[in-house]
Amino acid sequence: MVKSSDKLGVAVVGLGKFGHKRLAAIATDRRASLHMVADTVEERARVTGEEFSCRYATDWMRVISEEAVDIVVVSTSTRYLSEISLAALHAGKHVLCEKPFGRGSDEVWPAVEAADRNRLCLKVGYNHRYHPALEKAHQLYEQGAIGRLHFMRSVYGHGGRTGYDREWRAQSEIAGGGQLLDQGVHILDLFRWFAGEFSSVKAYTSTSFWEIAPLEDNVFALLRTDEGCVASLHASWTNWKNTFTFEAFGEGGFLAISGLGGYYGIERLCWGTRGALGDRPGEQWFEFQGPDKSLELEWKDFIDCIEKDQQPQSSGKDAWRTLKTAEEIYNSARQENSVTPKQRKETAFVVQTEYSGEQTR
């Protein structure tokens, strides 16, 4: 529940590039007041504390012991996300944790339980839901604009930068996964937002360019719901040009999104309606320019949920399910990647022979 003072006290743990984006978003909401920041690099913590006129620390344990802190934003590398989130929840703090929430579903589940047990708000930072084109598309879909969902497909990628293979994202013990846990989970979150849970998965991963094995720089997956909706995912660190597309096709039309602003291009949504078969679809276009405000909107939604004692979008339990889906993709990819071309050819021959035999009987 919200304390009796006017503003909610906030602490941010992890002051890298994304941590500073979170700080900027927090500053837009008058219901919150930044109380403390923490980072293992003392100079970074000190400079940030001075910039935002708040206390600073190098030990995140000091943050969660602060009585004036109501909310902890966890913006560290993946290895520490769930550990800090769990400790903050045990200390009675609401938590906004960056995606993917942890390196695996078992790792994050204790935090999900702690949030439920203590009636605290636990949200995982899947800010793509708050991009205007995606938010508009979801509203249209919920209103029945394209009817029953048939299939979805999405491509998300970039080309990295000099030294990318030496950053923490390329270290298995710290990151837990490669491009699937980096950008791919955003797609999985959006797929689940539209279609619900998936019951079957077929996937491949590859390490095509970056010397980061056993992590992947590309992931390809097909997912299917019990209702028959199939979703196609490709997330890549070898796309060489920043790309984002998300499409949903139903019996009555389609919703097609391209761009996320910035290097990904102007954010656009096309709503197509099928009309009579054989006719060109009717199309209505929406274009969203200007600065990316998804983090601000996500933060405001998070605070609203705390004040109303409601569960947020991309709650801890929801993000846990997304990680479960990611694990199914990894499991499928391991099985597929372990089959040699010779074994695949032999299997195809056996299937073809059996099929021909059935046809002649």
Helices and strands as residue ranges (DSSP letters): E 8-13, H 17-26, E 32-38, H 42-51, E 55-57, H 60-64, E 71-74, H 78-90, E 94-98, H 105-118, E 122-125, G 127-130, H 132-142, E 149-157, G 164-166, G 168-170, H 172-175, H 179-179, I 180-184, H 185-195, E 200-206, E 218-224, E 230-236, E 243-250, E 253-258, G 262-264, E 267-273, E 282-288, H 294-308, H 316-337, H 341-360
